Amino acid sequence: LSSDHGENASLYVSRAGGENPRRVAEGVVDFEITSNFVAYGADEEIYVYFFDDRSTHAVTPQRESAQFVSASENYVLWTDVTFRERDVLKFAKIE
């Protein structure tokens, strides 16, 4: 991250072998790196950025407010905070 977590923080990714870091997202609150992708939360949505093809995909629906929790090799975990009366943990398999 370019700064503390928040709306001014940019997430940069670099591959081994001397590649220059590239900005993949702005406003990143939290993130986790796996061997195939980096998962992160920004603007109350969850995204994954795939290293191989340099593509970014939204994991959560646009109508849902989400807070990033964690990621593993094949899964992303977040809290659905659309309705704040209760905590709802959700996950998605990433392929």
Number of C-alpha atoms within 10 A of each C-alpha: 19 12 12 12 16 16 13 13 18 20 21 14 18 12 11 6 6 7 9 11 11 13 13 16 18 18 19 26 21 20 20 16 16 14 10 16 23 22 28 28 27 22 14 18 21 28 20 23 20 16 16 9 7 11 11 16 11 14 20 19 10 11 8 13 18 24 21 25 19 18 23 17 14 13 14 23 20 23 18 21 16 15 10 9 7 10 11 13 14 14 16 13 12 15 7
